[in-house]
Structures are given as structure tokens and as C-alpha cells.
Amino acid sequence: MRVVGGVGENYRRIPLAKFDWSWPFAQAELREDALHLTLRGPFRRIRPLRIPLGDIERIGVRRAWRIGRMYIHLRRPARYGRLWFSAFEPGFSELLNLLRERGVNVAEGPISRV
């Protein structure tokens, strides 16, 4: 399943990176064993972030109006910074339901971004 939206990461490997980078033209693709976050547009040639489902500790969800944002908390956070993905409904909810079916812990409501 593919959902078009925006992606962002707090890139910890750069010492002065105090803010998140984000790109509004992205897609999340849920494959059998991993979640792929891919950039679109002029940055589409950058290698996608491949996150094995077993590496996801939990996903925190916030919703506002017709847009949802998932904060992806990894078991090994040193590999990436804090990742998030935002998308419009109904694709966002469908993606969350599929993640739940595959055993990923999805928590809705007020959550910590850290």
C-alpha cells in the first residue's frame, strides 16, 4: 500500500542540526517486511528510508482536521533521527490499520515526540 504525504527527520549525525528537515512530497509504502519512506520530486533519486517492521518500537499518532501525523519510534534510534510522516485521510488511517494488523504498536492521542 502507498500513501502520499510529507516526511521529516531530526538528523542527529550533523552536530549543528537542531531542527527537523522535511519534504512535503513523499510517500510511505508498506511492503511485507518494511515501511519505505521515499522522497518525490527533485529529490526522488535519494535512496528511500527502509524501516524493517521489527525495528519499530511504536508509532505515536496525532490528528488535526483531515491530516494525520505518525511519529516513528525505533528500537535503535541511532540509525535515524526522529522520523515522522504526515498524510491526508483516508489513506493515513488505512496505513495505520495495516501497521496494526502486522503487529506494530500504534498509540493515538497526546504523545511524546522524543
Buried (B, 14 or more C-beta within 10 A) or exposed (E): EEBEBBBBBBEEEEEEEEEBEEBEBBBBBBEEEBBBBBBEEEEEEEEBBBBEBEBBEBBBBBBEEEBBBBBBBBEEBEEBBBBBBBBEEEBBBBBBEBBEEEEBEBEEEEBEEE
